[in-house]
Amino acid sequence: MGTNTSKGYRRGSVKDRTQLPTPKGFIKRMVSTGQFMDFSEKPFKGVATEKDRRRG
């Protein structure tokens, strides 16, 4: 599991979660269940995008 730093970035990636770009922002998804979890206008830190195939 990635760990937060106090400098505005994360070391390592978040496991078992990916993010999908949408026209209005990004949606975070749990890989094991496919359930959508959260929405943000900016990309989530340390969460792999679906197309880069780091997860799932």
Residue pairs with C-beta under 8 A, 6 or more apart in sequence:
1 12
1 14
1 15
2 10
2 11
2 12
2 13
2 14
2 46
3 10
3 11
3 12
4 10
5 11
9 45
10 45
10 46
12 46
13 46
13 47
13 48
13 54
13 55
14 44
14 46
14 47
14 48
15 55
16 30
16 31
16 32
16 55
17 28
17 29
17 30
17 31
17 37
17 47
17 48
17 55
18 28
18 29
18 31
18 47
18 48
18 49
18 50
18 55
18 56
19 26
19 27
19 28
19 29
19 43
19 44
19 47
19 48
19 49
19 50
20 26
20 27
20 29
20 49
20 50
21 43
21 49
24 41
25 39
25 40
25 41
25 42
26 39
26 40
26 41
26 42
26 43
26 44
27 36
27 37
27 38
27 39
28 36
28 37
28 38
28 39
28 40
28 44
28 47
29 35
29 36
29 37
29 50
30 37
31 55
31 56
38 44
43 49
48 54
48 55
50 56
